[in-house]
Amino acid sequence: MSERFFDWVLKYPIPILVWFGVVVLTLALGLPRLSISNDFRIYFSEDNPQLLAFEAFEQEFTPSDNATLIVEARQGHLFTPRGLALIEELTEAAWEIPYTQRVFSLQNFPYVSATETELRTSELYSEAHSLSAEERELVRHRALSEDRLRGRLVSADGKLSVVLAVLDLDPAAQNASIEVARYVRQLRARIQPDYPEFQIHVGGSAVVNASLAEGVAGDLASLVPVSYVVIFTGLLLFLRSLMGTVAIFIMVSACLLGTFGFFGFIAPVLTPVSGFVPGVLLSIMVADSVHILTSFFHSYHSGHCQARSHSPEPAH
C-alpha cells in the first residue's frame, strides 16, 4: 500500500504540490480570526458546575476582578500633604478605569464618628492639601488604628497604600483585561512624574491576566522567528543541503499555518497556554523531517533509490 502511494506521489508531484498549497492557503484564512483570551472561564465548559456556582456568587455579592494602584513612599511615610494628595488623586482617577464598579482607598474609607446625639459618616479625609499638620496626624492615627484599614488598604508602617478598583468585566469583551491594564499603566505614566518621591505600582487580577496574554503574544512575535533562524541555520550546517533545509522550512511553515488556521475556524479563542504550541510543533516536525531526510540521503548514496529519486543530494 505504501509503495503504491509513493509511486503515485512521484508520478504526480506538481498536482499534489498545488493541491497541498491550496489546502494550506485555505486553512490560513482562519488566522485573522484567532485571538488570545485571558479569561479563566475559557478553560471550563459553559455548564461546568463549579463555574456556574462561581458566577452565581459574583452576581449575588461582588465581582472578583480588580485593578490596583499601589503607592509606596520612597522615604518616610504616606501621611504627608503630597502623599495624601496622591492617594486622593488616584482615587478620583480610578473611577475612570474601564468597567470600574467601585473604588476603595484610604481617602474614601467611610469613617464613623459619634456625638451625644448623632452618628456621622464621612470620608477619612478630603482636600489633602488643605489639611493641617494636626489633621494629617489624626488621619494617620485613625488609619493605623482601624483594623479594616491597617494591613488591607494601608501597611502598618504607613509606607504603602492601595487604591482598589473593583471591576465588572464584560464577558463578551475578550480583551477587557488588556484594556483595563493599558488604561492603568497610562494612568500611572501620567501621574508618576508629578510625585517623584513616591513610587506607583500597578497590579490586580486584570493586570496579571493581561500581562500573561501580552507575554505570550510577545513570545510568539519574537521567540518563534528567532527559533526559526537558529533551527534552520543548524539544519543547513547539519544536513549540508540547501534544498533539504528549504524543504523542511516550507513544510514546517505550512504545517504551522494550517494548524493555527484550522483552529481559527473551529476554536478561534486561544488560551495563553496555546503559546507553547508553535514550539512543540516546531520541535516535532523538525525532528521527524531530519530523520526522514537523513534516511533518504543514506539510501540515495547507497544506490537504493537513485532510480526513483529526483531530489538533489546534499552538498559535500
Backbone bond lengths (Angstrom), bond angles and torsions (degrees), N, CA, C in turn:
res aa  C-N    CA-C-N  psi(-1)  N-CA   C-N-CA  omega(-1)  CA-C   N-CA-C  phi
1 M - - - 1.460 - - 1.531 110.60 -
2 S 1.347 116.32 -45.72 1.454 119.76 -179.64 1.520 111.51 -66.41
3 E 1.347 116.45 -35.42 1.462 119.92 178.07 1.517 110.70 -62.85
4 R 1.311 117.02 -43.29 1.461 120.99 179.54 1.523 110.88 -64.68
5 F 1.324 115.50 -38.82 1.466 119.17 179.54 1.520 110.93 -63.23
6 F 1.344 116.61 -46.90 1.459 119.65 -178.67 1.523 111.51 -67.93
7 D 1.324 116.45 -35.28 1.469 119.10 174.85 1.522 110.63 -61.12
8 W 1.324 116.55 -40.23 1.460 121.59 179.83 1.521 110.71 -66.72
9 V 1.342 116.31 -40.05 1.462 120.69 178.19 1.520 111.12 -63.79
10 L 1.322 116.41 -43.49 1.459 120.18 -179.64 1.518 112.41 -70.11
11 K 1.316 116.16 -25.42 1.465 120.51 -178.37 1.528 111.73 -79.46
12 Y 1.330 117.17 -34.20 1.468 121.79 -177.76 1.540 111.04 -124.76
13 P 1.312 118.50 59.65 1.485 118.75 -176.35 1.529 113.50 -67.25
14 I 1.336 118.08 -41.91 1.461 120.96 -176.39 1.528 111.49 -64.85
15 P 1.336 120.10 -51.27 1.474 119.39 178.36 1.531 112.84 -58.74
16 I 1.335 116.11 -36.66 1.469 119.29 -179.53 1.527 110.54 -67.95
17 L 1.345 116.91 -41.91 1.465 119.79 178.50 1.521 110.89 -65.00
18 V 1.339 117.12 -40.22 1.465 120.47 177.96 1.523 110.28 -63.46
19 W 1.343 116.41 -45.65 1.468 120.21 179.11 1.532 110.47 -61.40
20 F 1.335 116.55 -42.21 1.461 121.37 179.35 1.524 110.55 -62.31
21 G 1.343 117.01 -43.31 1.448 120.51 179.32 1.514 112.65 -64.11
22 V 1.332 116.75 -39.94 1.462 120.66 178.91 1.525 110.52 -63.75
23 V 1.333 117.39 -42.32 1.461 121.53 179.56 1.531 110.60 -62.38
24 V 1.332 116.12 -45.53 1.471 119.89 -179.03 1.522 110.92 -63.93
25 L 1.333 117.29 -45.44 1.457 120.35 -179.75 1.522 111.42 -64.59
26 T 1.332 117.05 -35.84 1.462 120.53 177.86 1.523 110.91 -65.45
27 L 1.331 115.80 -44.30 1.463 119.08 178.17 1.525 111.23 -66.12
28 A 1.344 116.79 -34.92 1.459 120.70 -178.43 1.525 112.55 -64.53
29 L 1.315 117.18 -17.51 1.465 120.01 177.34 1.527 111.99 -64.02
30 G 1.332 116.74 -17.93 1.460 120.12 178.23 1.519 113.98 -81.88
31 L 1.337 118.14 -8.80 1.464 120.88 -177.35 1.534 113.15 -60.60
32 P 1.348 119.40 -43.22 1.474 117.89 179.60 1.524 114.15 -62.67
33 R 1.317 117.56 -16.77 1.456 120.66 -179.45 1.519 112.48 -81.07
34 L 1.330 117.36 -13.81 1.464 120.74 -175.23 1.526 111.53 -72.89
35 S 1.310 115.07 145.05 1.463 122.27 173.35 1.520 108.20 -151.07
36 I 1.325 115.81 156.40 1.464 121.32 179.02 1.517 108.39 -106.91
37 S 1.321 116.51 122.33 1.462 121.50 179.55 1.526 109.65 -101.15
38 N 1.329 115.55 138.81 1.464 119.71 176.53 1.520 111.70 -105.58
39 D 1.324 117.08 14.24 1.459 121.68 178.31 1.527 108.71 -84.26
40 F 1.333 116.27 123.26 1.467 119.52 -177.78 1.520 112.09 -62.69
41 R 1.343 117.83 -19.29 1.465 120.67 -177.84 1.516 112.43 -63.67
42 I 1.334 116.91 -21.23 1.452 119.87 -177.94 1.525 111.77 -67.16
43 Y 1.330 116.75 -17.97 1.463 120.20 179.21 1.534 112.01 -79.39
44 F 1.316 117.52 -8.52 1.461 121.61 -175.79 1.526 110.02 -120.63
45 S 1.314 115.19 153.81 1.462 120.20 174.36 1.530 108.79 -75.29
46 E 1.322 116.23 160.09 1.467 120.36 -176.26 1.531 112.50 -64.24
47 D 1.342 117.12 -26.00 1.458 120.14 -178.45 1.531 112.35 -101.74
48 N 1.340 117.08 16.42 1.461 120.44 178.46 1.530 109.43 -62.15
49 P 1.331 119.76 125.04 1.472 121.14 -174.91 1.524 113.13 -63.02
50 Q 1.349 117.51 -37.77 1.464 119.43 179.67 1.529 110.67 -67.52
51 L 1.335 116.87 -38.86 1.462 119.77 178.07 1.519 111.15 -66.72
52 L 1.318 117.06 -41.67 1.460 120.65 178.32 1.527 111.10 -62.59
53 A 1.328 116.25 -39.77 1.462 119.93 178.16 1.526 111.02 -65.45
54 F 1.325 116.46 -40.31 1.456 120.47 179.20 1.521 111.16 -64.44
55 E 1.334 117.05 -44.13 1.467 120.69 179.91 1.526 111.05 -65.91
56 A 1.335 116.89 -36.31 1.461 119.70 176.68 1.527 110.68 -65.83
57 F 1.312 116.83 -37.80 1.465 121.56 177.60 1.528 110.45 -62.91
58 E 1.358 116.64 -44.14 1.459 120.54 179.79 1.531 111.67 -64.35
59 Q 1.332 116.38 -38.71 1.459 119.52 -179.98 1.524 111.54 -67.24
60 E 1.334 116.43 -34.32 1.460 119.79 -177.75 1.518 112.06 -80.45
61 F 1.321 116.24 -33.90 1.462 119.37 -176.16 1.532 110.70 -111.70
62 T 1.304 117.54 -95.49 1.464 119.89 -178.08 1.515 109.37 -150.90
63 P 1.338 118.35 149.20 1.471 119.97 177.86 1.519 111.02 -63.58
64 S 1.329 115.23 153.69 1.462 120.00 -178.52 1.523 112.32 -95.85
65 D 1.329 118.38 -10.28 1.463 120.26 179.74 1.530 109.72 -72.29
66 N 1.307 115.45 141.67 1.461 118.77 -178.15 1.520 110.97 -155.46
67 A 1.312 114.66 164.41 1.462 123.00 171.72 1.517 107.32 -133.79
68 T 1.307 117.08 140.43 1.464 120.49 -176.46 1.524 110.94 -126.19
69 L 1.309 114.56 145.75 1.459 123.26 171.00 1.521 106.79 -118.55
70 I 1.307 116.75 115.16 1.460 122.07 -174.27 1.521 108.85 -105.70
71 V 1.314 115.49 122.27 1.467 121.67 -179.12 1.527 108.54 -101.13
72 E 1.319 115.82 127.98 1.466 121.56 -179.87 1.528 109.42 -124.66
73 A 1.300 115.28 128.56 1.466 119.99 176.37 1.528 109.03 -80.13
74 R 1.324 116.87 124.51 1.470 119.73 179.76 1.528 110.59 -66.99
75 Q 1.318 116.21 -33.60 1.460 121.80 176.00 1.520 108.66 -140.80
76 G 1.328 116.24 147.11 1.453 119.94 178.32 1.515 112.88 70.73
77 H 1.347 116.52 -138.02 1.458 121.05 -176.64 1.529 109.75 -133.41
78 L 1.333 115.11 179.42 1.465 120.91 -175.14 1.527 113.35 -87.78
79 F 1.310 118.16 -11.04 1.454 120.69 -172.41 1.527 111.05 -85.54
80 T 1.304 114.52 54.39 1.460 122.80 175.17 1.528 107.47 -117.17
81 P 1.329 117.89 165.74 1.470 117.98 179.62 1.525 113.23 -54.70
82 R 1.327 117.30 -43.71 1.465 119.80 -178.46 1.532 111.56 -76.54
83 G 1.327 117.47 -33.00 1.461 119.81 178.06 1.519 111.41 -65.22
84 L 1.316 116.75 -47.85 1.459 120.72 178.66 1.530 110.96 -67.20
85 A 1.334 116.79 -34.23 1.468 119.82 177.69 1.524 110.91 -66.61
86 L 1.318 117.02 -38.91 1.466 120.71 178.33 1.523 110.93 -62.77
87 I 1.329 117.12 -45.21 1.464 120.30 178.40 1.521 110.65 -62.18
88 E 1.329 116.31 -39.44 1.463 120.29 178.99 1.527 111.14 -65.84
89 E 1.314 117.06 -41.55 1.469 120.89 179.65 1.531 110.92 -66.08
90 L 1.324 116.84 -41.93 1.467 120.15 178.65 1.524 111.35 -66.70
91 T 1.319 116.61 -35.32 1.471 120.10 178.31 1.522 110.81 -62.54
92 E 1.326 116.13 -45.11 1.462 119.52 179.15 1.528 110.99 -66.67
93 A 1.338 116.87 -40.51 1.461 120.65 -178.63 1.523 111.73 -69.76
94 A 1.334 117.79 -28.88 1.464 120.88 -177.56 1.522 112.28 -63.89
95 W 1.323 116.97 -25.63 1.462 119.66 178.02 1.529 111.74 -66.09
96 E 1.325 117.16 -19.31 1.458 121.22 -179.52 1.531 112.54 -88.97
97 I 1.329 117.31 -5.39 1.471 120.02 177.11 1.524 108.59 -63.84
98 P 1.336 118.84 133.54 1.470 120.35 -179.13 1.528 112.00 -55.00
99 Y 1.321 115.26 139.72 1.472 124.59 176.17 1.533 113.03 70.27
100 T 1.320 118.27 12.03 1.467 120.23 -179.49 1.525 110.50 -68.06
101 Q 1.330 114.99 132.43 1.464 121.53 178.72 1.523 110.97 -107.34
102 R 1.335 116.07 -41.33 1.458 120.70 178.78 1.520 108.48 -147.03
103 V 1.337 115.52 156.71 1.460 121.30 177.52 1.526 108.54 -130.22
104 F 1.316 116.02 129.64 1.457 122.04 178.02 1.532 108.43 -118.65
105 S 1.317 115.54 134.98 1.458 119.26 177.42 1.517 109.23 -158.42
106 L 1.328 114.51 173.88 1.458 120.37 175.92 1.520 110.15 -61.91
107 Q 1.315 117.35 -37.22 1.466 121.30 -174.44 1.528 112.72 -68.98
108 N 1.340 116.71 -44.15 1.472 117.99 -174.64 1.526 113.08 -98.47
109 F 1.327 116.44 16.15 1.467 119.73 177.72 1.542 108.73 -62.84
110 P 1.333 117.57 129.20 1.475 119.99 -178.20 1.537 110.82 -73.27
111 Y 1.302 115.46 107.86 1.466 120.07 -179.82 1.527 109.06 -99.26
112 V 1.333 114.68 130.36 1.470 121.06 -177.06 1.527 109.18 -104.59
113 S 1.320 115.53 126.08 1.465 121.45 175.54 1.530 108.86 -122.79
114 A 1.295 115.89 155.18 1.472 119.85 -175.39 1.520 110.89 -130.33
115 T 1.312 114.50 145.19 1.463 122.16 170.53 1.526 107.01 -119.08
116 E 1.302 116.85 -172.99 1.465 119.54 -179.28 1.523 112.20 -67.10
117 T 1.304 116.28 -24.83 1.472 118.28 -173.36 1.519 114.61 -118.48
118 E 1.337 119.26 -11.83 1.460 118.86 -175.35 1.526 112.24 -154.70
119 L 1.344 113.39 162.48 1.462 122.37 172.94 1.521 108.31 -108.10
120 R 1.310 116.15 138.43 1.454 120.88 179.16 1.528 109.66 -122.73
121 T 1.323 114.74 136.18 1.461 121.06 176.54 1.514 108.30 -120.26
122 S 1.311 116.52 127.91 1.459 121.19 -179.54 1.531 109.00 -149.54
123 E 1.318 115.39 170.20 1.454 119.56 174.47 1.525 108.90 -66.39
124 L 1.332 114.89 152.69 1.461 118.37 -178.29 1.528 110.55 -57.78
125 Y 1.336 115.93 -38.20 1.466 119.24 173.23 1.527 108.15 -161.31
126 S 1.322 116.21 165.22 1.460 123.30 175.34 1.521 108.32 -152.37
127 E 1.328 115.91 160.16 1.464 121.51 -178.16 1.527 110.01 50.49
128 A 1.305 114.47 64.41 1.467 120.56 -173.03 1.522 112.94 -57.40
129 H 1.326 118.29 -35.42 1.463 120.37 -176.70 1.529 112.40 -66.59
130 S 1.321 116.26 -20.57 1.469 118.73 -177.85 1.525 112.41 -95.10
131 L 1.308 118.83 -0.66 1.462 121.36 -178.94 1.522 110.54 -74.56
132 S 1.314 115.85 139.61 1.467 120.89 175.64 1.522 109.56 -80.63
133 A 1.316 116.61 170.06 1.460 120.77 178.89 1.526 110.79 -60.45
134 E 1.350 116.99 -39.01 1.464 120.30 179.09 1.529 110.95 -66.31
135 E 1.327 116.88 -38.16 1.470 120.31 179.76 1.527 110.58 -69.56
136 R 1.322 117.45 -37.37 1.474 119.93 177.41 1.518 110.58 -66.40
137 E 1.310 117.06 -38.50 1.458 120.37 178.39 1.522 110.41 -67.13
138 L 1.328 116.84 -34.74 1.458 120.65 176.86 1.530 110.71 -66.98
139 V 1.329 116.28 -40.41 1.471 120.66 176.32 1.520 110.00 -61.05
140 R 1.320 116.06 -43.10 1.470 120.26 179.52 1.519 110.91 -62.85
141 H 1.326 116.14 -44.83 1.470 120.06 -179.73 1.533 110.76 -61.88
142 R 1.323 116.40 -45.48 1.457 119.58 -178.94 1.531 111.52 -65.41
143 A 1.332 116.58 -41.03 1.467 120.00 -177.77 1.525 111.69 -66.08
144 L 1.336 116.79 -44.22 1.459 120.04 -175.07 1.524 112.96 -81.21
145 S 1.318 117.37 -12.77 1.465 120.02 177.43 1.532 111.96 -100.26
146 E 1.313 116.95 -5.43 1.455 121.30 -179.46 1.536 109.37 -92.33
147 D 1.334 116.85 117.79 1.462 120.97 -176.76 1.524 112.36 -62.63
148 R 1.321 117.23 -30.16 1.466 120.10 -179.10 1.533 112.46 -76.02
149 L 1.327 116.58 -10.52 1.459 120.99 178.54 1.523 112.02 -108.19
150 R 1.324 115.94 -48.91 1.462 120.61 -176.22 1.525 110.60 -63.92
151 G 1.321 115.83 125.72 1.455 120.52 -178.86 1.513 113.67 82.49
152 R 1.326 117.53 -1.34 1.470 121.60 179.33 1.522 110.34 -120.23
153 L 1.318 116.11 -65.93 1.461 119.51 178.76 1.524 112.46 -101.39
154 V 1.308 117.64 -10.77 1.457 121.66 176.53 1.521 108.02 -146.88
155 S 1.340 116.15 142.44 1.459 119.98 -179.99 1.519 109.97 -76.25
156 A 1.315 115.38 160.27 1.465 120.26 -176.36 1.518 112.41 -63.41
157 D 1.344 117.44 -27.62 1.461 119.83 -179.96 1.531 112.59 -92.44
158 G 1.323 117.23 -0.09 1.454 121.05 176.65 1.518 114.76 75.38
159 K 1.332 118.48 12.98 1.464 121.04 -178.52 1.531 112.48 -90.80
160 L 1.323 117.34 -20.59 1.464 121.67 -176.81 1.520 110.46 -126.54
161 S 1.328 115.73 143.81 1.455 120.84 173.91 1.511 108.85 -146.63
162 V 1.324 115.95 148.93 1.468 121.63 -175.19 1.522 109.70 -117.84
163 V 1.329 114.97 135.01 1.461 121.86 168.09 1.526 106.15 -106.43
164 L 1.319 116.24 114.68 1.466 122.10 -172.10 1.526 109.83 -108.37
165 A 1.328 116.16 122.29 1.466 122.12 175.19 1.523 108.49 -106.36
166 V 1.314 116.44 116.23 1.463 121.88 176.95 1.525 108.00 -84.66
167 L 1.322 116.36 127.84 1.458 121.78 -172.07 1.519 111.55 -109.01
168 D 1.298 114.86 149.81 1.462 122.10 171.79 1.523 106.32 -120.67
169 L 1.329 115.70 81.32 1.461 121.23 -174.70 1.520 111.28 -67.67
170 D 1.319 115.07 142.76 1.458 121.11 178.37 1.525 108.72 -76.90
171 P 1.341 119.16 117.27 1.467 120.13 -179.09 1.524 113.22 -60.21
172 A 1.328 117.11 -25.86 1.464 120.49 -179.06 1.529 112.14 -79.35
173 A 1.326 117.25 -15.24 1.469 120.86 -179.48 1.528 108.74 -92.84
174 Q 1.325 116.74 104.56 1.455 121.23 -174.77 1.524 112.22 -67.21
175 N 1.335 117.37 -28.18 1.459 120.95 -177.09 1.522 112.00 -107.78
176 A 1.336 116.45 27.91 1.467 119.90 -177.74 1.527 111.12 -61.84
177 S 1.320 117.42 -43.59 1.468 120.11 -179.48 1.522 111.18 -64.22
178 I 1.328 117.02 -38.79 1.462 120.84 178.39 1.522 110.09 -65.03
179 E 1.322 116.32 -40.21 1.461 120.33 177.45 1.526 110.87 -61.13
180 V 1.330 116.71 -43.92 1.460 121.10 178.86 1.531 110.47 -64.12
181 A 1.332 116.45 -46.02 1.466 120.53 -177.83 1.521 111.30 -61.26
182 R 1.309 117.35 -42.00 1.463 120.36 179.78 1.527 111.19 -64.87
183 Y 1.331 115.85 -40.60 1.469 119.19 179.74 1.525 110.41 -64.86
184 V 1.333 117.11 -43.52 1.470 121.00 -178.57 1.520 110.52 -64.31
185 R 1.333 117.10 -40.82 1.468 119.74 178.68 1.519 111.27 -66.02
186 Q 1.317 116.91 -39.45 1.460 120.40 177.01 1.529 110.87 -65.11
187 L 1.333 116.55 -37.88 1.455 121.25 177.57 1.527 110.15 -62.48
188 R 1.321 116.04 -45.04 1.468 119.21 177.82 1.531 111.05 -62.29
189 A 1.334 116.99 -43.50 1.464 121.13 -178.78 1.528 111.31 -63.65
190 R 1.325 117.26 -29.95 1.463 121.06 -179.32 1.529 112.16 -77.77
191 I 1.332 117.00 -38.19 1.463 120.79 -173.30 1.525 112.70 -92.77
192 Q 1.325 117.74 -32.33 1.466 121.24 -174.26 1.536 113.74 -53.92
193 P 1.340 120.03 -44.04 1.480 118.63 -178.03 1.521 114.24 -60.86
194 D 1.326 118.10 -23.44 1.466 120.82 -179.56 1.527 112.57 -79.51
195 Y 1.323 116.81 -12.03 1.472 120.73 -177.23 1.535 109.26 -133.96
196 P 1.310 118.37 68.11 1.471 120.34 -176.34 1.526 114.05 -65.11
197 E 1.337 117.50 -21.19 1.469 119.43 -179.68 1.523 112.95 -79.39
198 F 1.333 115.74 -1.44 1.461 120.75 177.73 1.533 109.49 -125.91
199 Q 1.301 115.32 153.88 1.463 121.50 176.44 1.524 108.74 -114.10
200 I 1.337 116.00 127.16 1.463 121.45 179.01 1.514 108.80 -104.14
201 H 1.326 115.97 121.94 1.462 121.96 176.18 1.525 108.91 -108.75
202 V 1.327 115.87 152.62 1.462 120.23 175.95 1.525 108.89 -115.31
203 G 1.321 115.60 149.41 1.459 120.39 -179.57 1.512 110.34 -165.22
204 G 1.313 115.44 -157.79 1.457 120.55 -177.40 1.519 111.39 101.80
205 S 1.324 115.98 162.75 1.456 120.99 -176.04 1.519 112.26 -62.15
206 A 1.330 117.78 -38.85 1.468 120.33 -178.69 1.528 110.68 -65.03
207 V 1.323 117.27 -41.52 1.458 120.95 -179.51 1.527 110.44 -68.42
208 V 1.327 117.19 -40.39 1.466 120.65 179.25 1.523 110.35 -64.06
209 N 1.323 116.78 -46.12 1.462 120.10 179.16 1.523 111.23 -62.06
210 A 1.319 116.96 -42.18 1.459 120.58 179.13 1.524 110.96 -64.98
211 S 1.332 116.73 -38.74 1.464 120.12 179.97 1.516 111.02 -63.06
212 L 1.336 116.81 -37.81 1.462 120.38 178.57 1.521 110.65 -64.72
213 A 1.331 116.88 -46.63 1.465 120.47 179.39 1.524 110.92 -64.52
214 E 1.341 117.38 -41.55 1.457 120.69 179.64 1.524 110.98 -66.99
215 G 1.331 116.75 -35.53 1.458 119.86 177.61 1.519 111.86 -64.59
216 V 1.331 116.23 -42.57 1.468 120.18 178.16 1.524 110.42 -64.08
217 A 1.332 116.33 -45.07 1.468 119.71 179.28 1.530 110.73 -62.24
218 G 1.324 116.65 -38.68 1.464 119.89 177.77 1.515 112.06 -65.69
219 D 1.334 116.21 -39.91 1.463 119.84 177.64 1.523 111.47 -63.29
220 L 1.333 115.90 -42.43 1.458 119.38 179.39 1.521 111.06 -62.42
221 A 1.330 116.06 -34.73 1.463 119.69 -177.17 1.524 112.90 -80.46
222 S 1.335 117.63 -22.15 1.462 119.96 -175.80 1.526 113.91 -114.88
223 L 1.354 116.66 -47.29 1.461 118.94 -174.54 1.516 113.16 -72.11
224 V 1.342 117.33 -36.77 1.465 119.25 -179.06 1.525 111.06 -62.87
225 P 1.350 119.87 -47.91 1.472 118.25 176.24 1.529 113.12 -60.38
226 V 1.332 116.33 -40.10 1.466 119.17 178.52 1.529 110.16 -63.87
227 S 1.336 116.97 -41.00 1.464 120.90 177.70 1.521 110.86 -60.83
228 Y 1.329 115.71 -41.05 1.464 119.90 177.00 1.526 111.00 -57.08
229 V 1.324 116.73 -49.32 1.459 121.17 -176.61 1.527 111.02 -62.67
230 V 1.343 116.22 -46.35 1.462 120.22 -177.70 1.528 110.96 -65.69
231 I 1.332 116.40 -47.73 1.463 120.38 -176.16 1.523 111.40 -64.44
232 F 1.315 116.93 -46.10 1.459 118.37 -174.35 1.524 112.18 -78.99
233 T 1.315 118.36 -22.75 1.469 119.87 169.10 1.525 109.85 -66.73
234 G 1.337 115.69 -42.22 1.462 119.35 176.40 1.517 112.39 -64.34
235 L 1.341 116.62 -39.40 1.472 119.89 178.38 1.524 111.39 -62.94
236 L 1.321 115.75 -41.10 1.455 119.08 -179.48 1.525 111.02 -63.23
237 L 1.337 115.30 -39.65 1.467 118.84 178.26 1.523 111.95 -72.22
238 F 1.320 116.00 -36.15 1.462 120.23 -176.64 1.538 111.67 -76.33
239 L 1.324 116.40 -46.89 1.461 120.07 -176.66 1.523 112.42 -81.18
240 R 1.333 115.58 -25.63 1.466 120.96 -175.90 1.529 110.79 55.20
241 S 1.316 115.06 38.43 1.460 121.04 179.92 1.519 108.79 -143.56
242 L 1.328 116.28 113.20 1.448 120.22 178.50 1.519 111.34 -65.74
243 M 1.332 117.28 -42.33 1.457 120.64 -179.00 1.525 111.44 -66.28
244 G 1.330 115.71 -38.16 1.462 118.77 177.61 1.519 111.66 -64.88
245 T 1.330 116.36 -42.16 1.463 120.42 178.83 1.521 111.27 -65.54
246 V 1.326 116.99 -42.42 1.466 120.62 178.36 1.522 110.76 -63.71
247 A 1.332 116.39 -39.19 1.465 119.99 179.17 1.526 110.94 -61.82
248 I 1.344 117.05 -42.39 1.469 120.52 177.99 1.528 110.23 -66.12
249 F 1.327 116.57 -40.89 1.462 120.97 179.18 1.531 111.00 -59.36
250 I 1.320 116.29 -46.30 1.467 120.31 -179.70 1.518 110.60 -64.42
251 M 1.326 116.92 -44.00 1.454 120.21 -177.73 1.530 111.49 -65.27
252 V 1.337 116.70 -44.34 1.454 120.43 -179.35 1.526 110.54 -64.72
253 S 1.319 117.05 -44.90 1.465 120.81 179.57 1.518 110.96 -62.02
254 A 1.334 116.62 -42.48 1.467 120.45 179.69 1.522 111.04 -64.13
255 C 1.324 117.09 -40.43 1.470 120.25 -179.88 1.529 111.07 -67.12
256 L 1.328 117.19 -41.05 1.462 119.67 178.19 1.531 111.06 -64.55
257 L 1.336 116.40 -44.31 1.467 119.91 178.32 1.520 110.84 -62.30
258 G 1.338 115.89 -44.39 1.455 119.61 -179.20 1.517 112.78 -66.16
259 T 1.335 116.82 -40.57 1.472 120.81 -178.54 1.529 111.19 -64.30
260 F 1.335 116.25 -52.35 1.464 118.68 -177.54 1.523 111.69 -72.86
261 G 1.338 117.15 -31.07 1.461 118.95 174.53 1.513 111.62 -64.84
262 F 1.330 116.43 -37.81 1.466 120.65 177.00 1.521 110.91 -63.28
263 F 1.341 116.20 -41.59 1.464 119.76 176.69 1.530 111.06 -64.34
264 G 1.338 116.58 -30.96 1.453 119.60 177.71 1.517 113.14 -61.35
265 F 1.327 116.45 -26.07 1.461 120.60 179.10 1.528 112.50 -89.95
266 I 1.327 117.22 -36.85 1.470 119.01 -173.59 1.525 112.77 -99.63
267 A 1.333 118.89 -29.51 1.476 121.80 -178.36 1.517 108.29 -151.49
268 P 1.339 117.54 74.72 1.467 120.54 -171.80 1.521 115.56 -68.24
269 V 1.318 118.04 -17.48 1.470 120.69 -179.55 1.520 109.03 -96.29
270 L 1.320 116.12 112.73 1.454 121.56 -178.37 1.528 110.34 -99.10
271 T 1.320 115.52 157.16 1.458 121.35 174.96 1.525 109.36 -95.55
272 P 1.332 118.64 161.55 1.471 119.39 177.07 1.522 113.08 -57.00
273 V 1.338 117.43 -27.22 1.460 120.31 178.27 1.520 110.82 -62.09
274 S 1.336 117.18 -27.69 1.464 121.03 -179.62 1.520 112.25 -62.85
275 G 1.316 116.95 -15.77 1.456 119.52 178.92 1.515 113.57 -63.95
276 F 1.330 116.97 -18.79 1.461 119.96 178.57 1.523 112.27 -83.19
277 V 1.328 117.54 -13.88 1.463 120.98 -174.43 1.525 112.80 -61.35
278 P 1.352 120.47 -47.17 1.470 118.68 -179.59 1.518 113.25 -56.28
279 G 1.336 117.23 -41.28 1.457 119.63 179.10 1.510 112.51 -64.19
280 V 1.344 116.68 -41.24 1.460 120.72 179.00 1.525 110.46 -65.01
281 L 1.339 116.73 -47.64 1.462 120.69 179.46 1.525 111.00 -61.91
282 L 1.325 115.98 -42.11 1.456 120.16 -179.76 1.521 111.04 -60.49
283 S 1.315 117.51 -42.97 1.464 121.51 -179.57 1.523 111.37 -64.75
284 I 1.332 116.38 -46.99 1.465 120.29 -178.17 1.522 111.42 -64.62
285 M 1.340 116.38 -46.46 1.467 119.64 -176.03 1.518 111.77 -67.37
286 V 1.319 117.60 -40.03 1.461 119.94 179.13 1.520 110.58 -66.21
287 A 1.342 116.40 -42.59 1.468 119.28 179.77 1.526 111.15 -61.77
288 D 1.325 117.74 -46.47 1.471 120.67 179.57 1.528 111.09 -65.25
289 S 1.319 116.80 -39.63 1.464 120.27 -178.66 1.525 111.43 -65.33
290 V 1.325 115.92 -43.18 1.468 119.51 178.06 1.520 110.38 -62.53
291 H 1.316 117.10 -41.00 1.473 120.69 178.88 1.528 110.65 -60.93
292 I 1.322 116.07 -45.47 1.464 119.93 -178.81 1.529 110.78 -66.52
293 L 1.330 117.74 -44.37 1.456 120.36 -177.78 1.525 112.81 -67.19
294 T 1.326 116.69 -41.54 1.463 118.71 179.04 1.527 110.77 -65.36
295 S 1.334 116.41 -36.88 1.471 119.01 176.09 1.520 110.83 -65.53
296 F 1.337 115.87 -40.37 1.467 119.63 179.23 1.530 110.95 -65.11
297 F 1.338 115.83 -45.58 1.461 118.70 -179.45 1.530 111.35 -62.71
298 H 1.319 116.23 -38.81 1.462 119.22 178.20 1.532 110.86 -62.76
299 S 1.340 115.93 -45.04 1.464 119.38 179.46 1.520 110.68 -67.58
300 Y 1.302 116.96 -35.77 1.465 120.76 -178.97 1.523 110.58 -63.58
301 H 1.332 116.42 -45.85 1.459 120.13 -179.64 1.521 111.69 -71.59
302 S 1.318 116.51 -23.33 1.458 119.96 177.99 1.522 111.75 -81.76
303 G 1.340 116.80 -7.44 1.456 120.72 179.14 1.504 114.31 83.75
304 H 1.358 118.60 12.39 1.459 120.46 -176.57 1.523 113.04 -80.80
305 C 1.314 117.12 -24.74 1.460 118.06 -175.10 1.515 113.27 -134.12
306 Q 1.342 116.66 19.00 1.452 118.56 -178.28 1.525 111.67 -65.33
307 A 1.306 115.61 -32.32 1.462 118.42 -178.50 1.513 111.90 -69.96
308 R 1.340 118.02 -25.66 1.472 121.20 -175.66 1.523 112.43 -104.80
309 S 1.301 116.91 -13.82 1.468 118.83 -172.98 1.515 110.87 -94.81
310 H 1.300 114.26 139.33 1.465 120.45 173.61 1.522 110.32 -116.88
311 S 1.324 117.34 10.27 1.458 121.43 -177.16 1.519 108.98 -85.91
312 P 1.322 118.24 144.94 1.458 121.34 178.94 1.516 110.51 -71.05
313 E 1.299 116.53 144.66 1.451 120.05 176.91 1.510 109.34 -80.75
314 P 1.319 115.88 157.72 1.472 119.18 -178.19 1.514 111.49 -66.59
315 A 1.304 115.38 149.50 1.467 120.09 -179.95 1.511 109.99 -76.92
316 H 1.328 115.75 149.05 1.474 121.70 178.00 1.510 109.66 -117.24
